[in-house]
Amino acid sequence: MLDELRTKIDAVDDAILKLLNERMAYVKNVGEFKKSQGSAIYRPERERAIINRLKNNNKGLLDQNAIEAIYGEIFAVSRNLEMPQSVAYLGPEGTYSHQAARARFGAMSRYIALSNIEDVFKELMNKEAKYGVVPIENNTEGAVGITLDCLGEYTKIKIFGEIYMDIHHSFVGINENLKELKRIYSHPQGYNQCRKFLESHALSEIEFIPSKSTAQAAYLASQDEYSAAICSKIAAKLYNVPILFEKIEDNLANRTRFLILSDIKNPKMPNCKTSILAHTAHTPGSLSTFLEQFKKENINITKLESRPVKTREFIHSFYIDFEGHIDDENVQRALKGSDVVWLGSYLAGE
């Protein structure tokens, strides 16, 4: 019975491989056409349309998350077949930025880990990478100021897309006996976000050794039999450390928004979002007057964040996200005559 089932699975795998190769042949033809037209290889709105169609037609055992995971990797392989992709991200390996980048660009892309967010922008400016992935905000910690500042400084680099990712901390170690643990490695922020778990498992009194990143914590735990680490799943996988508890953070609703950066301008598409940096006069009511134009044009603002302009005076600019594309007529009317820097128009994340 088991051998018969395995034979049937083998036959299905052979059929899947044949169809995947057929799909990739079409992908290669599409890539050659895009190159001849000078159009973008990565079209997130097309990928989302495919996923939505498959979800609606799905009548099998695969749930929506499984479909997205499988086809996310297929899309990434397809893009690399059309044109090899290089992706810079806030490193080191095993960070949540790395995990977000891998989730969107797959296993085949070339990844460049950089030590800080500004270096990601510089890598894109120098054409050393086509895409960059950096955090922009967390729903508990707030906005990432350096990302906002770099968007205003490196204006040739645009927001190409966004990724919303649930941030889960895992408890990992090569020793399954918690009573034998003598040390816990973690970035201080991760450690502080998991205090309830540590207390409930009588681990809060064990020596805490701060690490520079969750990835470094995983590495240290991989070398120390009597220790554990609080880190991301990708860091645990990177250093081959068993996951003892998968989700241990106090706030299970912890989410981070990441930006995909590039020098590409997205065409108009449904469900589009635009980001700008607005400079208003340092006078009473100037911001209110500027925002009134959005109400007049029926444009929904989804984020408004003030940022200090780094001069001696206490002057602020405003980072704004709103629904729509920069080329939409109502958006053009709303921004007419205003001092704004367009940061990108892109498919809104889910």
Residue pairs with C-beta under 8 A, 6 or more apart in sequence:
20 74
23 74
23 78
24 77
24 78
24 81
27 78
27 81
27 82
28 81
28 82
30 82
31 41
31 81
31 82
31 83
34 40
34 41
34 82
35 83
40 264
40 266
41 79
41 82
41 83
41 85
42 79
42 85
42 131
42 160
42 264
44 161
44 266
44 346
44 347
45 269
45 270
45 271
45 347
47 71
47 75
48 347
50 71
50 75
51 67
51 68
51 71
54 67
54 71
55 64
55 67
58 64
58 67
62 70
72 103
72 104
72 106
73 106
73 107
75 106
76 85
76 104
76 105
76 106
76 107
76 108
76 109
77 106
77 108
79 85
79 105
79 106
79 109
80 106
80 108
80 109
84 109
84 110
85 105
85 108
85 109
85 110
85 130
85 131
86 109
86 110
86 111
86 112
86 128
86 129
86 130
86 131
87 101
87 105
87 109
87 110
87 111
87 112
87 129
87 130
87 131
87 132
87 133
88 111
88 112
88 114
88 119
88 120
88 123
88 124
88 128
88 129
88 131
88 132
88 133
89 95
89 97
89 98
89 100
89 101
89 111
89 112
89 113
89 114
89 120
89 132
89 133
89 134
90 97
90 114
90 116
90 117
90 120
90 133
90 134
90 135
91 97
91 98
91 113
91 114
91 115
91 215
92 98
92 113
92 115
92 213
92 215
92 216
93 111
93 113
93 215
93 235
93 238
94 213
94 214
94 215
94 218
94 231
94 232
94 234
94 235
94 238
94 239
95 213
95 214
95 215
95 232
95 235
96 135
96 165
96 167
96 214
96 232
96 256
97 133
97 134
97 135
97 258
98 111
98 113
98 215
98 234
99 165
99 232
99 233
99 234
100 133
100 163
100 165
100 256
100 258
101 109
101 111
101 133
102 111
102 234
103 163
103 165
104 133
104 161
104 163
104 260
105 111
105 131
112 123
112 128
112 129
114 120
114 123
116 146
117 134
117 135
117 144
117 146
117 147
117 150
118 146
118 150
120 129
120 132
120 133
120 134
120 261
121 132
121 150
121 153
121 154
121 157
121 261
122 154
123 129
123 132
124 130
124 131
124 132
124 154
124 157
124 261
124 262
124 263
125 154
125 156
125 157
130 262
131 160
131 260
131 261
131 262
132 157
132 259
132 260
132 261
132 262
133 163
133 258
133 259
133 260
133 261
134 144
134 147
134 150
134 258
134 259
134 261
135 144
135 147
135 256
135 257
135 258
135 259
136 143
136 144
136 147
136 148
136 162
136 257
136 258
136 259
137 143
137 144
137 256
137 257
138 144
138 167
138 254
138 255
138 256
138 257
139 253
139 254
139 255
139 256
140 251
140 254
143 305
143 319
145 307
147 259
148 305
148 307
148 319
149 307
149 310
150 157
151 157
151 159
151 275
151 277
151 319
151 343
152 277
152 307
152 317
152 341
155 341
155 343
156 263
157 261
157 262
157 263
158 261
158 262
158 263
158 264
158 265
158 342
158 343
158 344
159 259
159 260
159 261
159 275
159 343
159 344
159 345
159 346
160 260
160 261
160 262
160 264
160 266
160 344
160 346
161 259
161 260
161 346
161 347
161 349
162 257
162 258
162 259
162 260
162 273
162 346
162 347
162 348
162 349
163 257
163 258
163 259
163 260
163 349
164 255
164 256
164 257
164 258
164 349
164 350
165 255
165 256
165 257
165 258
166 254
166 255
167 249
167 254
167 255
167 256
168 232
168 233
168 246
168 247
168 249
168 252
168 254
169 190
169 193
169 194
169 214
169 230
169 231
169 232
169 247
169 248
169 249
170 230
170 231
170 232
170 233
170 236
170 243
170 244
170 245
170 246
170 247
170 248
171 194
171 197
171 228
171 229
171 230
171 243
171 244
171 245
171 248
172 218
172 221
172 228
172 229
172 230
172 231
172 236
172 241
172 242
172 243
172 244
173 181
173 221
173 227
173 228
173 229
173 241
173 242
173 244
174 221
174 222
174 225
174 241
174 242
175 181
175 225
175 226
175 227
175 228
176 242
176 244
178 201
178 202
178 203
178 228
178 244
180 226
181 203
181 206
181 226
181 227
181 228
182 206
182 207
182 226
182 227
183 206
183 207
183 208
183 209
183 224
183 226
183 227
183 228
184 191
184 198
184 203
184 206
184 207
184 208
184 209
184 227
184 228
184 229
184 230
185 209
185 211
185 216
185 217
185 218
185 220
185 221
185 224
185 227
185 228
185 229
185 230
186 194
186 208
186 209
186 210
186 211
186 214
186 217
186 229
186 230
186 231
187 210
187 211
187 212
187 213
187 214
187 217
187 230
188 210
190 214
190 217
190 230
190 231
191 198
191 208
191 210
191 230
193 249
193 250
193 251
193 254
194 230
194 248
194 249
194 250
195 204
195 250
196 250
197 203
197 245
197 248
197 249
197 250
198 204
203 228
209 220
209 227
211 217
211 220
211 229
214 229
214 230
214 231
214 232
214 235
215 231
215 232
215 235
215 238
217 229
217 230
217 231
217 235
218 229
218 231
218 232
218 235
218 236
218 238
218 239
218 241
219 235
219 239
220 227
220 229
221 227
221 228
221 229
221 231
221 239
221 241
222 239
222 240
222 241
228 244
229 235
229 236
229 241
230 248
231 241
233 243
233 246
235 241
236 242
236 243
257 349
260 346
265 345
266 272
266 325
266 344
266 345
266 346
266 347
268 325
268 327
268 328
268 345
269 325
269 347
271 347
271 348
272 323
272 324
272 325
272 345
272 346
272 347
272 348
273 302
273 321
273 322
273 323
273 324
273 345
273 346
273 347
273 348
274 321
274 322
274 323
274 324
274 325
274 326
274 331
274 342
274 343
274 344
274 345
274 346
275 319
275 320
275 321
275 343
275 344
275 345
276 319
276 320
276 322
276 335
276 340
276 341
276 342
276 343
277 307
277 317
277 318
277 319
277 320
277 340
277 341
277 343
278 290
278 317
278 318
278 320
278 338
278 339
278 340
278 341
279 309
279 317
279 318
279 339
279 340
279 341
280 286
280 287
280 290
280 317
280 318
280 339
282 313
282 315
287 318
290 338
291 301
291 304
293 333
293 334
293 335
293 338
294 300
294 301
294 322
294 334
296 334
297 330
297 331
297 333
297 334
298 330
299 322
299 323
299 324
299 330
299 331
299 334
300 322
300 323
301 320
301 321
301 322
302 321
302 322
302 323
303 319
303 320
303 321
304 318
304 319
304 320
305 318
305 319
305 320
306 316
306 317
306 318
306 319
307 316
307 317
307 318
307 319
308 314
308 315
308 316
309 315
309 316
309 317
319 343
322 331
323 348
324 330
324 331
324 345
325 331
325 345
326 332
326 342
326 345
327 345
